[in-house]
Each structure stands twice: as structure tokens, then as C-alpha cells.
Amino acid sequence: MIDLEGRVPIIGTIRDCTLHYGLYKPHARDNARILLTQPIHREGRATRTWLLDPSEITELAERLTRETN
């Protein structure tokens, strides 16, 4: 996970990065991205991408919360 503010990136699983994302303050969440090891297809885009944006990370965090409860 990178936060675009020059801090040291976090290297871990999607779950680890999503849990850490939950600890960020709102400003840091707006600047966070997860760099993937394999590109993924996104609907509406012609090419695959290597990054998860904050809205996608938020979705993952909410899903993780629902699944653990």
C-alpha cells in the first residue's frame, strides 16, 4: 500500500493493507492506493490496472468488517 505522501509503503496481503487502511485518518485515506502484483480488469475501462483506488479499498474494508462479524 502506498499513501502518496512519501511515507514508507506497506508490503503485505490485501487483507493486511485493508486493515491498515482502516487506521488511516480521512486525509490519508483519500491519498492511499494499493499496488497489485497482477493487473485487474475494471468494467468500463479498455485496459487492466495495477492500482486499487480509495473507493475500492473502502469497499474491501467494509466487506472485511461484514465477514468478520
N, C-alpha and C positions, 0 to 999 in steps of 0.2 A: 504494500500500500504506500502511495506517495501522497503528500498533502500540499504540494506546490508552494510551500512556504520555505523550502530549503532545509527542512528537518530531515533527519536520517530516515530512510524508508524502512518499513516493516516487511520482513520476508516471512511468510507463513501461509497457511491454508486460507481458503476463502472464509472459513468459519472463524479463524483467528483474527483475520482482518476485519470481518464484520463485527465481532465482539469489541475489538479495539475502537472501531468507528463509533460505537455507541458511547464511548467515553469522551469523545471529542466535544468541544464547545461548538455552538452553531456556526460560528465563523469558520472554524477549521473543517467542519463537515461540508460546507459549501465549496471548499478547496480540495477536498480529498478525492482521490481516484485509486482504483485498484488496477494494476497492470497484470494482465493474464499471461500465462505461459503458452496458451493456444488462443488464436482468434476465434470469436464467436459471430454468428450471423445475427443481424438485427432486422426486424421487419421494417420495410420502408427504405432500407439502405442497400445500395448496389454492392458494397464491399463489406467484408467482415472487419471487426475491430478488436483491438488488443486491450481496450480500457473499459472499465465499468465506471459510470458517472455517479455522482452523489444520489440521484433519484433511484438508481438501480441498487446501490448499496443500502439505501434506506429500505427498499422492498425486501432485500435479503435479511436485514436486521429484524424487520417486523415478522417475517416468516420464521426466522430462527426463534424469536420470542414465542410465537404461537406454538411451534413444535415442541418446545421445551416445557411448556405449561400443560 
